[in-house]
Amino acid sequence: MNRDAIGMQTLHSQKLFSLHNRVNEIYIKLHAVPTLSVSFDLLDQNSLLKSIETRALNNGLFFGILIFLFIYNFILYLYTKFKPYIPYLFYLLGVILYFFISDTSYFEYFWPFKDVSILIPLQLLFYL
């Protein structure tokens, strides 16, 4: 876990506050480009770690299946030279990039920059 300037802990893409069983007022300013999707949960430490593990497992399975489909269809194209596989491969790549961009926890590993607007035109190009 990392700590930022105000003492907030960061675990993956989630910000953690320790409330210490007392009444607190918390003001949150949100800014997002291009979309904003926010949810707030109050969890104890064990529930939080379990939900993070479950989310990571589900995301890993989902991306694993999509990448497997891409590789499988790419190999099919190499063996058959069937032209309709080319747009389908670009479509699969667009779907993978779309969900990759939508899931913010993967940016900590593969895209350390905060600005993701560079990837959006590339993702739209493949997704169309």
C-alpha positions in Angstrom: 0.0 0.0 0.0 1.2 3.5 -0.9 0.4 6.7 1.0 -0.2 10.0 -0.8 0.4 13.5 0.5 -2.7 13.6 2.7 -2.2 10.2 4.3 -4.7 8.3 2.2 -3.7 4.8 1.4 -3.9 3.5 -2.1 -4.4 -0.2 -2.8 -4.6 -1.0 -6.5 -7.0 1.6 -7.9 -8.9 2.1 -4.7 -8.5 4.9 -2.1 -8.6 3.8 1.5 -9.6 5.9 4.5 -9.3 4.7 8.1 -12.3 6.0 10.1 -11.3 4.6 13.5 -14.9 4.2 14.6 -15.7 7.8 15.0 -17.9 10.4 13.1 -16.0 12.0 10.3 -16.8 14.6 7.6 -15.2 13.7 4.3 -15.2 16.0 1.3 -14.4 14.5 -2.0 -13.7 16.3 -5.2 -14.0 14.2 -8.3 -12.6 14.9 -11.8 -12.5 12.4 -14.6 -11.7 12.4 -18.3 -13.8 11.2 -20.3 -16.3 9.5 -18.0 -16.9 9.2 -14.3 -18.0 6.1 -12.5 -17.8 6.2 -8.7 -19.0 3.8 -6.0 -18.4 4.1 -2.2 -18.3 1.1 0.1 -17.7 0.8 3.8 -15.8 -2.4 4.4 -13.6 -3.9 7.1 -10.1 -4.9 6.1 -10.9 -8.6 5.5 -13.9 -7.9 3.4 -11.9 -5.3 1.4 -9.1 -7.7 0.7 -11.5 -10.5 -0.3 -13.4 -8.2 -2.7 -10.1 -7.1 -4.3 -9.0 -10.7 -4.7 -12.3 -11.6 -6.3 -12.3 -8.7 -8.6 -8.7 -9.5 -9.7 -9.6 -13.1 -10.3 -12.7 -12.2 -12.4 -10.8 -9.6 -14.4 -8.0 -12.1 -15.0 -10.4 -14.7 -16.3 -12.2 -12.2 -18.5 -9.1 -10.8 -20.1 -7.6 -14.3 -20.3 -10.6 -15.5 -22.3 -10.5 -12.5 -24.6 -6.8 -12.8 -25.2 -7.2 -16.6 -25.9 -9.9 -15.8 -28.4 -7.6 -13.3 -30.2 -4.7 -15.7 -30.3 -7.0 -18.6 -31.5 -8.5 -16.5 -34.3 -5.1 -15.2 -35.3 -3.8 -18.7 -35.6 -6.9 -19.7 -37.6 -6.2 -16.8 -39.9 -2.6 -17.8 -40.4 -3.6 -21.4 -41.4 -6.7 -20.6 -43.5 -5.9 -17.2 -44.9 -9.6 -16.5 -44.7 -9.9 -12.7 -45.1 -13.0 -12.1 -42.8 -10.7 -13.0 -39.8 -8.8 -9.7 -40.2 -11.7 -7.4 -39.3 -12.7 -9.8 -36.5 -9.2 -9.7 -35.1 -9.3 -5.9 -35.1 -12.7 -6.0 -33.4 -11.4 -8.3 -30.7 -8.4 -6.1 -30.2 -10.8 -3.1 -29.8 -12.9 -4.9 -27.3 -9.8 -5.9 -25.3 -8.6 -2.3 -25.4 -12.0 -0.9 -24.4 -12.3 -3.1 -21.3 -8.6 -2.6 -20.6 -9.1 1.2 -20.6 -12.4 1.0 -18.6 -10.8 -1.1 -15.8 -8.5 1.4 -14.0 -6.6 -1.1 -11.9 -4.6 -2.3 -15.0 -3.2 1.2 -15.6 -1.1 0.9 -12.5 0.9 -1.9 -14.1 0.9 -1.1 -17.8 0.1 2.6 -18.2 1.6 4.6 -15.3 0.5 8.0 -16.7 -2.7 9.6 -15.4 -3.8 10.8 -18.9 -5.6 8.0 -20.8 -7.0 10.3 -23.5 -4.1 9.2 -25.7 -5.5 5.7 -25.8 -9.1 6.5 -26.6 -8.7 7.3 -30.3 -6.7 4.1 -30.7 -9.3 2.1 -28.9 -12.1 3.6 -31.0 -10.3 2.9 -34.2 -10.2 -0.8 -33.4 -13.6 -1.0 -31.8 -15.5 0.4 -34.9 
